[in-house]
Each structure stands twice: as C-alpha cells, then as structure tokens.
Amino acid sequence: MQQLRSDIWCAAFVRRHNNTGNFCVVSRRGDAIAGQIWIEVDHLDGTVSLFTPAPGAAMDPLPDDRVFHKRFARSDPLTVKERITREIDFDQDLWVLSVDCRSDDLGLEVV
C-alpha cells in the first residue's frame, strides 16, 4: 500500500493537534507528494524534541503509515534549529511541522 501524500498527512496532523488544544503549524512546506516530514515539539519548558522519519531499511515489512524516531529528546532549542537548518540545506523538499505540546505523546508511531 502506498503512503498518503505528504501535504495531506501534514494537514491532517496539524488539524488533529489544533483540535486537541496543541498549537500546531506548518513551519516549512516541502514537496507535496513525497517530501520528508520532521516534527519539532516545543514542550513549553525551554526544551524541544525532534521527530524524524525512521529509516525504512530497518523495517520489514514496510509499514502502511509513516513511522518516526525521536532524534532529539527535550534538547536545547538552538541545537534542534541548527539540525533542521542543515537538513533543509541538503533536502529542499523537507516539511517541518511545529507543535506546542507538554507531553511526548503526539499520536505517532515511534520506533
């Protein structure tokens, strides 16, 4: 089964979080069809987490939905911003979603 387009997945994620009271925005738009999606989480305590796509080669069979791993857990915001900036320099198709959420549970499949 083919994954949902990036733009549709991002729109659904943003809407779901805004509906539950977590402020969520698209910080950067990438390729509508197959752009990678990175999710930056501001925990509202001076720390930020970053979720990035999990490596697909490590998964057998490939999942039907997007799977993420936590690249940074409650880190310094500047460190996360620098990492996102480096990735954008490398991958112009990258999506970045920013969400304000005190908890670590974003409703994502995380490995």
N, C-alpha and C positions, 0 to 999 in steps of 0.2 A: 504494500500500500504506500502511496506517495504522501509525503508530509504536506501539511497545509502551507499555503504561501506565507512568506514572512510578514507581509503587510496585514494580512487577515489575522494571523496569530497575534501580532503586536496589538492590533486594535482590540481584539478580544481580551488580551491580558490587561491593557490599560483600563478598559471599561469595567472588567471584573473587580480590579483593585479600587477604582474610584467609587464603585457601587458599595464596596465594603468599608469605605471611610479612609482608605490609604490613598493619599495624593500620589498619582502616577501620571507621568508624561513621557512622550517620545522626545528624548533629548537629541537624537540624531536619526534621520531616516536613511536607510540603506537601500539595497536592491529589493524591489517589491516582491520578486518571485523567490529568490534563494539566498538573500543576504543573511549572514550570521547575526544572531541576536545575543547581545550582552545585557545583563540586568544589574544595575547599580542600586544598592539598597542603603538609604540613609536611615540609620537606626535612631536618629534624633537624640543621640547622646554623645555626639562628636566622633562616632565611628561609622565606617562604611564597609559593606560587604560587596563582593562582585561575583556574579554567577555567569559562567561562560559555557558554551556548548561542550558536552562531554565528547571525548574522542570516539568516533564511530567504529574505528577498527577494533576497539576493545570489547565491543558488544556483539554477541552472537546469540540469537538472531537480532537483526536491526529492529529497534522499537518503532511502533507506529507513530508515536508523538515525539516531540523534542525532549531530549534528556540533557540536564545541566550538571555541572560540578561547581563547587564553591572554590573559586580561585583565591579570593581573599576573604577572611572571616574577621569582621569587626576591626578593620585596619584604619590607618591614618587616611583621611580623605585625599590628601595630596598624592600619596602612593598609588591609590586607585585611579585618580585622574591621569597621572603620568602613564600608567599602563594602558588606559583607554586611548590616550593620545598616540602612543606608539603603535597600537593596533590599527588605528584609523590611518596613520601614515602608510601602513602596509596593506590594508584592506579597505578600499573606498566604499565597498558595498555593505559595511557594518551598520547594524541598527544598535542604538543604545537606548534602553528604557530606564528611567529613573523613578524610583518609588520610595516614599517615606513610610517606613514600617518598623515598629519597635521590635517585633518578633523576627525569627529566622524562617518562619513558615510562609512561603509565598504561593503554595499550592503547585509547586513544580516537582517534576520527577528528578530527583538528585541522586547521583551515584558518587 
